[in-house]
Amino acid sequence: MATRRNFIKKSFLSGLLIYKGAGFWETSPDDPFTYSSKYLRLTLDRAYPQLLEFDVDSLGGSQFYGSPLLPVPDKSGANAFTNKVGRNRISWFLKGFQNKPAWEMKCDEKTITIRTQYTEGAPAMDPFVIAIAQKLNHATVLGLLTPEKKIGFPCLFHLPGRGTFRMHCDRSEVTLGYDAYRFKAKGDKGTPFVKAEFQAADAKTPSITYTLEAVAVFPDLKDIRGDARLDGLRRNFINIFQLNPREKVLANNSASDPCAFTLFLYAEMARRTPKLTSDFSALDLIRSSLDVYLGGYKGYGQVGYYYNNQYGWLSKFDSTDSAPSLIISACYYILDTKDKTWARKNYAGIKSWAAKMIQTDTNGDGIIEYGHSGNTGSWDQKPFQRPANWWDAIGFGHDDAYSNALAYRAAGLLAEVAALLGETSDQNELTAFAEKLKAGYFNHFYNADTGVLAGWRSADGQLHDYYFTFVNGVAVCYGLLTPEQGRQVMQRIVQKMKEVGFSNFKMGLPGNLIPVPPADYVAHEKHWGHGDKPDGSDAFQIYENGGATGCYAYFTIKALYELGLRKEADDIFLPMMEAYKENGFDGHCDGSNYTKDWKTWDGQCWGYEGFLVDSYLPMLAVYDWQR
């Protein structure tokens, strides 16, 4: 603190730094323009309207990690602008047009105001760009996309782990340019980026003012206020929402795959997320993605999905959790917003997803089925085929306990929508399907030898049980078990975690607590969790084979809270909140090519996304924790 005071004192005496209110800015004519407050840190090029450094802390705690910007070109030789610095602002004038600034930026504690003006006869100007290096921060813009990859105002610019800007524009016809790309296609070369472009003024629109206000979007719950343990939640509550501008849907991150089978996770969070702007909600993001899927788009998990024409969903069958995920998402939107107009317009499409889902129950036992058998040793077939659900490296097949829990939830919700729309016959059929599924579920998947639900029952009748935490959690949360059954399986899961020695909940939870052997594993490489030993123990804790992750931990936490096992839930929830505060699921491990979204139990990284939005759903359990 003394060092900082000395710097400020010397800067004042030398005329380098001026203080006004809550911010500082440099005035030396030879240096870039710099502004600093407890919310913002900006450095701008004097020679050209561009950012050189950029950081934000939406909580106003001066927690800055360093600028995540892509390197910018040296424009000092362009000789196109002159500049003027006054108080907390900088203005750039096109040479020969000195009567008004072409661009101007003003900073005021937590707000950035960008103004651009056109002068008759002046040359066309480039947009003002904020270009983030995605490996430094997996930023995203959240708003409604146009076909031209433009975003309407107001919208959000969110930087995970740092904060959020709520962005407005004074001209309703002006949109924000938005793009993101990670350069993973064959022959690609470049630095992965996320880019927001602010249109320059022109003859048609001679004056435009953009306002960027640092905000934190999180539930205004009494127990959150002032609790430093939850600072990570307050900065990151909307991390799960990442809009891929090229695919026009919510995705793993802004430059990664859209997955049909994860949309329901985003919808779970969207239901409890405060409004993003005065007239735009997280549920609007869900609706926008649903519109794309209803228009025929295929995401990962669906036959026909190919990303950049390089890779796709490698199976002859849709995953059994894709249709339920889309149905659940649509129903949450309809039931929570009461948007009957959208519901009626799209009911036939949503119903077609349900019909396809129900038709997979080919033997009429009430359990939906995947087209691959799931038999032990069946995953060596050529060509390579994906299994039944999100856990796409593990051999879930035939009767999948997880997907059937989602199917039950989807059918029950769609029955409610049918009732809302007066579709009584559909309501009755969906209700009957859901009741039949629930009636047979526990006996079909319960393993008396372990005391928990197995992951799947293969076509040969065998149960495949590796103490799947998420399978048992989802079944409890979506109402397939009685309270007594739920308490039994969840207490056994907790006990098994103690037996196998997993206790570092800052890393999230393993999906399975004992090794999945190679005969039940789909991926055939060690870094995806495939072992060489018959029991799979040499690959245990790598990636989906018992790796610790934030993904799906929510359902275990929520199930424990719902069953009254609050201490057990707190023991997981609170350490995970600490991890979010430390950005523990974001980025690469030091000295590793692998990322923090999957770890061995001693903390070695085995992830690959760098930022996987599914890791952030556990923050939703704050509603259960605060009760």
C-alpha positions in Angstrom: 0.0 0.0 0.0 2.9 2.4 0.9 4.4 1.7 -2.5 1.2 2.5 -4.3 0.9 5.8 -2.3 4.4 6.7 -3.1 3.8 6.1 -6.8 0.6 8.2 -6.7 2.4 11.0 -4.8 5.3 11.1 -7.3 2.9 10.9 -10.3 1.0 13.9 -9.0 4.1 15.9 -8.4 5.5 15.1 -11.9 2.2 15.8 -13.6 1.9 12.3 -14.9 -1.3 11.3 -13.1 -4.4 13.1 -12.2 -7.1 12.0 -9.8 -10.8 12.8 -10.1 -13.4 11.0 -8.0 -12.8 7.3 -8.2 -10.3 7.0 -11.1 -6.8 7.9 -12.2 -5.6 8.8 -15.7 -2.2 9.6 -17.2 -1.6 13.0 -18.9 2.0 12.7 -20.1 1.8 13.6 -23.8 4.4 11.0 -24.8 2.7 8.0 -23.2 -0.6 6.1 -24.0 -3.7 7.3 -22.3 -4.3 5.2 -19.1 -7.3 5.1 -16.9 -7.6 3.1 -13.6 -10.3 2.7 -11.1 -11.3 -0.2 -8.8 -13.6 -1.4 -11.6 -11.6 -0.7 -14.8 -8.1 -0.6 -16.2 -7.6 0.8 -19.7 -4.7 1.9 -21.8 -5.4 3.5 -25.2 -3.2 4.3 -28.1 -2.8 8.1 -28.5 -2.0 7.8 -32.2 -5.1 5.7 -33.1 -8.4 4.8 -31.5 -7.6 1.4 -30.2 -7.1 -0.3 -26.8 -3.7 -1.4 -25.8 -4.7 -2.9 -22.4 -8.1 -3.7 -21.0 -9.4 -5.3 -17.8 -12.4 -5.2 -15.5 -13.5 -6.3 -12.1 -17.3 -6.0 -11.9 -17.2 -6.2 -8.1 -15.1 -3.2 -7.8 -12.4 -5.0 -5.8 -9.4 -4.0 -8.0 -8.9 -7.7 -8.7 -7.1 -7.5 -12.1 -5.4 -10.4 -13.9 -3.7 -8.5 -16.7 -5.0 -7.5 -20.1 -6.5 -10.4 -22.1 -6.4 -8.4 -25.4 -4.9 -9.8 -28.6 -1.7 -7.9 -29.6 -2.7 -4.9 -31.7 -0.8 -3.5 -34.7 1.4 -0.5 -34.3 -0.5 2.4 -35.8 1.9 5.1 -34.8 3.0 5.5 -38.4 -0.5 5.7 -39.8 -0.5 9.5 -39.1 -4.2 9.6 -39.6 -5.3 11.1 -36.3 -4.4 13.8 -33.8 -5.5 13.5 -30.2 -6.6 15.6 -27.3 -6.7 14.5 -23.7 -9.0 16.2 -21.2 -9.7 15.1 -17.6 -10.9 11.5 -17.9 -11.3 11.3 -21.7 -9.3 11.1 -24.9 -10.5 12.3 -28.3 -9.1 11.4 -31.7 -9.5 13.8 -34.7 -9.1 12.8 -38.3 -6.4 14.9 -39.7 -7.9 17.7 -41.8 -11.2 17.4 -39.9 -10.5 19.1 -36.5 -13.9 20.5 -35.8 -15.2 17.5 -33.9 -13.6 14.2 -32.8 -14.1 11.1 -34.9 -13.8 9.0 -31.8 -14.0 9.8 -28.2 -13.7 7.7 -25.0 -14.7 8.8 -21.6 -14.1 6.8 -18.4 -16.0 7.3 -15.1 -15.3 4.7 -12.4 -17.3 1.8 -13.8 -18.6 3.2 -17.0 -17.0 3.6 -20.4 -18.6 5.9 -23.0 -17.5 5.6 -26.6 -18.7 8.3 -29.0 -18.1 8.4 -32.8 -19.0 11.3 -35.1 -19.0 11.8 -38.8 -17.8 14.9 -40.6 -19.0 15.5 -44.1 -16.2 14.7 -46.6 -14.2 12.6 -44.1 -12.9 9.2 -45.1 -14.7 6.0 -43.9 -13.4 4.8 -40.5 -12.8 1.3 -39.2 -14.9 0.1 -36.3 -13.6 0.4 -32.7 -12.6 -3.2 -31.7 -12.2 -5.1 -28.5 -10.4 -8.3 -29.5 -9.8 -10.8 -26.7 -7.3 -13.6 -26.9 -9.4 -16.6 -26.1 -6.7 -18.5 -24.3 -6.4 -15.6 -21.9 -10.1 -15.2 -21.4 -13.1 -17.0 -22.9 -15.2 -13.9 -23.4 -18.6 -13.9 -25.0 -21.2 -11.4 -26.1 -24.8 -12.2 -25.1 -27.7 -10.9 -27.0 -29.9 -11.7 -30.0 -28.0 -12.5 -33.1 -28.9 -11.3 -36.6 -28.1 -13.4 -39.7 -25.0 -11.2 -40.3 -23.4 -12.2 -36.9 -24.5 -8.9 -35.4 -26.0 -8.4 -31.9 -28.7 -6.0 -31.1 -28.4 -3.5 -28.2 -28.7 -3.7 -25.3 -26.5 -6.7 -24.7 -23.7 -8.0 -22.5 -20.0 -8.4 -23.0 -19.0 -11.0 -20.4 -15.4 -11.9 -19.4 -15.4 -15.0 -17.1 -13.5 -14.5 -13.9 -13.4 -10.8 -14.3 -16.8 -9.3 -15.0 -19.5 -8.1 -17.3 -20.3 -5.0 -19.3 -23.9 -4.1 -20.0 -23.8 -2.3 -23.3 -26.2 0.3 -24.7 -26.3 2.3 -27.9 -28.3 5.5 -28.5 -29.2 4.5 -32.0 -31.7 1.6 -32.3 -30.7 0.7 -35.8 -27.0 0.2 -34.9 -25.8 -3.3 -34.0 -22.6 -4.8 -32.6 -20.3 -6.9 -34.7 -19.5 -10.2 -32.9 -17.2 -13.1 -33.9 -15.2 -15.9 -32.3 -13.0 -18.6 -33.7 -10.5 -21.1 -32.3 -8.5 -22.2 -35.4 -8.8 -25.9 -34.9 -9.9 -26.9 -38.4 -7.4 -28.6 -40.7 -4.9 -26.1 -42.1 -6.1 -23.3 -39.7 -3.4 -20.9 -38.4 -4.1 -18.1 -36.0 -4.7 -17.1 -32.4 -8.2 -18.0 -31.1 -10.2 -14.8 -30.5 -13.4 -13.3 -29.4 -14.1 -9.9 -31.0 -16.7 -7.1 -30.5 -16.8 -4.4 -33.1 -18.4 -1.0 -32.6 -19.6 0.6 -35.8 -18.1 3.9 -36.7 -20.2 6.9 -37.6 -20.9 7.6 -41.2 -23.1 9.8 -43.4 -26.1 7.6 -42.7 -25.6 7.6 -39.0 -23.5 10.7 -38.2 -23.3 10.3 -34.4 -23.3 7.1 -32.3 -22.8 6.8 -28.5 -22.1 3.5 -26.9 -22.2 3.0 -23.1 -20.4 0.1 -21.4 -21.2 -0.2 -17.7 -19.4 -2.8 -15.5 -22.1 -4.9 -13.7 -22.4 -8.2 -11.9 -25.3 -10.4 -12.8 -26.3 -12.7 -9.9 -29.3 -13.5 -7.7 -29.9 -10.8 -5.2 -30.2 -13.2 -2.3 -29.7 -12.0 1.3 -27.1 -14.7 2.1 -24.9 -13.7 -0.9 -24.5 -10.1 0.0 -21.2 -9.4 1.7 -20.1 -13.0 1.8 -16.6 -13.0 0.3 -16.8 -16.8 -0.1 -19.3 -16.2 -2.9 -17.3 -13.5 -4.8 -16.6 -16.1 -7.5 -20.3 -16.8 -7.9 -21.1 -13.1 -8.2 -18.5 -12.6 -10.9 -19.3 -15.8 -12.8 -23.0 -16.6 -12.3 -23.6 -16.2 -16.0 -20.5 -18.2 -17.2 -22.7 -21.0 -18.4 -24.0 -18.8 -21.2 -21.6 -18.6 -24.2 -23.0 -17.7 -27.6 -21.2 -19.1 -30.7 -21.7 -16.4 -33.3 -20.9 -18.7 -36.3 -23.3 -21.4 -35.2 -25.8 -18.9 -33.8 -26.6 -21.0 -30.7 -25.3 -21.4 -27.1 -22.3 -23.7 -27.0 -19.5 -25.2 -24.9 -17.9 -21.8 -25.3 -18.1 -19.0 -27.8 -15.8 -20.7 -30.3 -16.7 -24.4 -29.5 -19.3 -27.0 -30.2 -23.0 -26.5 -29.7 -24.4 -29.6 -28.0 -28.1 -30.4 -28.2 -27.9 -32.5 -25.1 -26.7 -29.6 -22.9 -29.2 -26.9 -23.7 -31.4 -28.0 -20.8 -28.4 -27.3 -18.4 -28.4 -23.7 -19.7 -32.2 -23.6 -19.4 -32.0 -24.7 -15.7 -29.7 -21.8 -15.0 -31.6 -19.3 -17.2 -34.8 -19.9 -15.1 -33.1 -18.5 -12.1 -30.9 -15.8 -13.6 -31.8 -12.2 -13.2 -32.6 -10.2 -16.3 -29.5 -9.5 -18.3 -30.8 -6.1 -19.5 -34.1 -4.2 -18.9 -35.7 -6.0 -21.9 -33.6 -9.1 -22.4 -33.4 -12.3 -20.3 -31.4 -15.5 -20.2 -34.5 -17.3 -21.2 -34.5 -15.2 -24.4 -31.1 -16.8 -25.1 -32.7 -20.2 -24.7 -35.5 -19.3 -27.0 -33.1 -18.0 -29.6 -31.2 -21.3 -29.7 -34.4 -23.3 -29.8 -35.5 -21.3 -32.8 -32.3 -22.5 -34.6 -32.8 -26.1 -33.6 -36.5 -26.0 -34.5 -35.4 -24.7 -37.9 -33.5 -27.9 -38.6 -30.1 -27.3 -37.1 -28.2 -30.3 -35.7 -26.0 -30.0 -32.7 -23.4 -32.4 -31.3 -25.3 -35.4 -30.1 -27.5 -35.5 -33.3 -27.0 -37.3 -36.5 -25.9 -34.8 -39.1 -23.8 -32.5 -36.9 -20.5 -31.5 -38.4 -18.4 -28.6 -37.0 -16.5 -26.7 -39.7 -16.9 -29.8 -41.9 -14.1 -31.4 -39.9 -15.7 -33.6 -37.3 -19.1 -34.4 -35.9 -21.4 -36.7 -34.0 -20.1 -40.2 -34.9 -23.1 -42.4 -34.5 -25.9 -43.8 -36.6 -28.3 -42.7 -33.8 -29.1 -39.4 -32.0 -27.9 -39.6 -28.4 -30.8 -40.5 -26.1 -30.4 -37.3 -24.1 -30.6 -34.9 -27.0 -34.4 -34.9 -27.6 -35.1 -34.7 -23.8 -32.7 -31.8 -23.5 -34.4 -29.8 -26.2 -37.9 -30.6 -24.9 -37.0 -29.6 -21.4 -35.5 -26.3 -22.6 -38.6 -25.5 -24.7 -40.9 -26.3 -21.9 -39.0 -24.2 -19.3 -39.2 -21.3 -21.7 -42.9 -21.7 -22.3 -44.0 -22.4 -18.7 -41.8 -19.7 -17.2 -42.6 -16.9 -19.7 -46.2 -17.9 -20.5 -45.3 -17.1 -24.1 -48.3 -18.9 -25.7 -47.7 -17.4 -29.1 -44.3 -18.9 -29.4 -45.6 -22.1 -27.8 -48.4 -22.5 -30.4 -46.1 -21.7 -33.3 -43.6 -24.3 -32.3 -45.7 -26.9 -30.5 -45.6 -29.3 -33.5 -41.8 -29.2 -33.7 -41.4 -29.8 -29.9 -44.0 -32.6 -30.1 -42.0 -34.2 -33.0 -38.9 -34.4 -30.7 -41.1 -36.1 -28.1 -42.5 -38.6 -30.6 -39.0 -39.5 -31.7 -37.9 -39.9 -28.1 -40.8 -42.2 -27.2 -40.4 -44.3 -30.3 -37.0 -45.4 -29.1 -38.8 -47.6 -26.5 -38.9 -50.4 -29.1 -39.9 -53.2 -26.6 -42.7 -51.3 -24.9 -41.2 -51.6 -21.4 -41.4 -47.8 -20.8 -37.7 -47.3 -21.0 -36.2 -45.4 -23.9 -33.3 -47.1 -25.7 -30.2 -46.3 -27.6 -29.4 -48.1 -30.8 -26.1 -49.6 -29.7 -26.2 -52.5 -27.3 -23.9 -51.2 -24.6 -22.7 -54.8 -24.1 -19.2 -55.2 -22.6 -16.6 -55.4 -25.3 -19.0 -54.0 -28.0 -17.2 -50.7 -28.5 -14.3 -52.0 -30.6 -16.5 -52.0 -33.7 -15.5 -50.0 -36.8 -16.2 -47.3 -37.7 -16.0 -45.6 -34.3 -19.3 -44.9 -32.7 -20.4 -42.6 -29.9 -22.4 -43.9 -26.9 -25.8 -42.8 -25.6 -25.3 -39.5 -23.8 -23.1 -36.5 -22.8 -20.5 -38.8 -21.3 -19.3 -39.7 -24.7 -16.2 -41.6 -23.8 -18.0 -44.2 -21.6 -20.0 -47.0 -23.1 -23.5 -46.0 -22.1 -25.8 -48.0 -24.4 -29.3 -49.6 -24.8 -31.1 -48.6 -21.6 -29.4 -45.6 -20.2 -30.4 -44.5 -16.7 -29.3 -40.9 -17.1 -31.2 -40.3 -20.4 -34.3 -41.9 -19.1 -34.3 -39.6 -16.1 -34.3 -36.7 -18.6 -37.0 -38.4 -20.7 -39.2 -38.6 -17.6 -38.7 -34.9 -16.9 -39.2 -33.9 -20.6 -42.5 -35.9 -20.9 -43.9 -34.5 -17.6 -43.1 -30.9 -18.6 -44.5 -31.3 -22.1 -47.7 -32.7 -20.6 -48.0 -29.4 -18.7 -47.4 -27.4 -21.9 -50.1 -29.5 -23.7 -52.5 -28.7 -20.9 -51.7 -25.0 -21.2 -52.5 -25.1 -24.9 -55.6 -27.3 -24.6 -54.0 -30.3 -26.2 -55.8 -32.8 -23.9 -55.1 -35.9 -25.8 -51.3 -35.2 -26.0 -51.4 -34.3 -22.3 -52.8 -37.7 -21.4 -50.4 -39.7 -23.7 -47.4 -37.9 -22.3 -48.5 -38.3 -18.7 -49.1 -42.0 -19.3 -45.6 -42.4 -20.8 -44.0 -40.6 -17.9 -45.9 -42.6 -15.3 -44.9 -45.9 -17.0 -41.3 -44.9 -17.2 -41.2 -43.9 -13.5 -43.0 -47.1 -12.4 -40.3 -49.3 -13.9 -37.2 -47.1 -13.4 -35.9 -47.9 -10.0 -36.2 -51.7 -10.3 -34.7 -51.6 -13.8 -31.6 -49.7 -12.8 -31.1 -50.3 -9.1 -28.1 -52.5 -8.3 -28.7 -54.2 -5.0 -25.0 -55.2 -4.8 -23.8 -51.6 -4.6 -26.9 -49.8 -3.3 -27.0 -47.3 -6.1 -28.4 -46.9 -9.6 -26.3 -48.3 -12.3 -25.3 -46.3 -15.4 -27.0 -48.5 -18.0 -28.5 -51.9 -18.6 -27.1 -53.4 -21.8 -29.0 -55.4 -24.4 -27.8 -58.6 -22.8 -29.5 -57.7 -19.6 -26.4 -56.8 -17.6 -26.1 -53.8 -15.3 -23.0 -51.6 -15.7 -22.4 -49.8 -12.4 -19.3 -47.7 -11.6 -20.9 -45.6 -8.9 -22.0 -42.8 -11.3 -22.5 -39.7 -9.1 -24.5 -37.8 -11.7 -26.9 -40.6 -12.6 -28.1 -40.9 -9.0 -28.2 -37.2 -8.5 -30.3 -36.5 -11.6 -32.7 -39.3 -10.7 -33.3 -37.7 -7.3 -33.6 -34.2 -8.7 -36.1 -35.1 -11.4 -38.3 -37.1 -9.1 -37.8 -40.7 -10.2 -37.1 -42.0 -6.7 -39.0 -41.9 -3.5 -37.4 -39.8 -0.7 -36.4 -43.1 1.0 -34.8 -44.5 -2.2 -33.1 -41.2 -2.8 -31.6 -41.0 0.6 -30.4 -44.5 0.3 -28.6 -44.1 -3.0 -27.1 -40.7 -2.1 -25.9 -41.7 1.3 -24.2 -44.7 -0.4 -22.6 -42.3 -3.0 -21.2 -40.1 -0.2 -20.0 -43.2 1.7 -18.3 -44.5 -1.4 -16.5 -41.2 -2.0 -15.0 -41.5 1.5 -14.0 -45.2 0.8 -12.2 -44.3 -2.4 -10.6 -41.2 -0.8 -12.1 -38.4 -2.9 -12.4 -35.3 -0.7 -11.0 -32.3 -2.6 -14.3 -30.8 -3.6 -12.6 -27.6 -4.9 -12.1 -29.7 -8.1 -15.8 -30.6 -8.3 -16.8 -34.3 -8.4 -15.8 -37.4 -10.4 -18.5 -38.7 -12.7 -17.7 -42.3 -11.5 -16.0 -43.4 -8.3 -14.3 -46.6 -9.5 -12.5 -47.3 -12.8 -14.4 -48.0 -16.0 -12.6 -50.9 -17.7 -11.6 -50.6 -21.4 -14.2 -53.2 -22.3 -16.9 -50.6 -21.3 -15.0 -47.6 -22.6 -15.6 -46.0 -26.0 -12.6 -43.8 -26.6 -9.4 -45.7 -27.2 -6.7 -43.3 -26.2 -5.2 -42.9 -22.8 -5.7 -39.1 -22.6 -9.5 -39.8 -23.0 -9.4 -42.2 -20.1 -9.0 -45.6 -21.8 -6.8 -47.9 -19.8 -4.5 -50.7 -20.9 -5.1 -52.8 -17.8 -8.3 -55.0 -17.9 -9.8 -53.1 -15.0 -9.0 -49.7 -16.4 -7.1 -48.6 -13.2 -4.2 -47.2 -15.1 -6.4 -44.6 -16.7 -8.6 -43.9 -13.7 -9.1 -40.2 -12.9 -8.2 -39.2 -16.4 -10.9 -37.3 -18.3 -14.4 -38.9 -18.1 -13.0 -42.0 -16.4 -13.3 -40.7 -12.8 -11.7 -37.3 -13.5 -12.9 -34.5 -11.2 -14.9 -31.8 -12.9 -17.5 -29.1 -12.2 -19.7 -30.7 -14.9 -22.8 -32.3 -13.4 -21.8 -31.8 -9.8 -24.9 -29.6 -9.5 -27.3 -32.6 -9.5 -25.4 -34.3 -6.7 -25.3 -31.1 -4.5 -29.0 -30.3 -5.2 -30.1 -33.9 -4.5 -28.3 -33.8 -1.1 -29.9 -30.5 -0.2 -33.4 -31.8 -1.2 -33.0 -34.9 0.9 -32.0 -32.9 4.0 -28.3 -34.0 3.9 -27.2 -30.3 4.2 -23.8 -30.9 5.7 -22.8 -33.3 2.9 -24.1 -30.8 0.4 -22.3 -27.9 2.0 -19.1 -29.9 2.1 -19.2 -29.9 -1.8 -20.8 -26.6 -2.5 -18.7 -24.3 -0.5 -15.3 -25.6 -1.7 -16.5 -25.3 -5.2 -17.5 -21.7 -4.5 -13.9 -21.1 -3.5 -12.7 -22.7 -6.7 -14.9 -20.3 -8.8 -13.4 -17.4 -6.9 -9.9 -18.6 -7.9 -11.0 -19.4 -11.5 -10.2 -23.1 -10.8 -12.0 -24.5 -13.8 -10.8 -22.0 -16.4 -7.6 -22.2 -18.5 -4.5 -24.3 -18.7 -2.6 -25.9 -15.8 0.9 -24.3 -15.5 3.3 -26.1 -17.9 0.6 -28.3 -19.4 -1.2 -28.5 -22.7 -4.3 -29.8 -20.8 -6.9 -27.6 -19.2 -8.6 -27.3 -15.8 -12.1 -28.6 -16.8 -10.9 -32.1 -16.0 -8.4 -33.1 -13.3 -7.0 -36.1 -11.6 -7.7 -36.2 -7.9 -4.2 -34.8 -7.2 -4.9 -31.8 -9.5 -3.2 -32.9 -12.8 -5.1 -31.4 -15.7 -6.7 -33.6 -18.5 -9.2 -31.2 -20.0 -9.1 -29.8 -23.5 -11.8 -27.1 -23.9 -10.0 -24.6 -21.7 -13.5 -23.3 -20.7 -16.4 -25.7 -20.6 -19.7 -24.0 -19.6 -21.2 -27.1 -18.0 -18.7 -26.6 -15.2 -20.6 -23.6 -13.9 -24.1 -25.0 -13.3 -23.2 -25.9 -9.6 -23.5 -22.2 -8.8 -27.3 -22.6 -9.2 -27.3 -24.6 -6.0 -26.9 -21.3 -4.1 -30.7 -21.2 -4.1 -30.7 -24.5 -2.1 -27.8 -23.5 0.1 -29.3 -20.2 1.2 -32.5 -21.8 2.3 
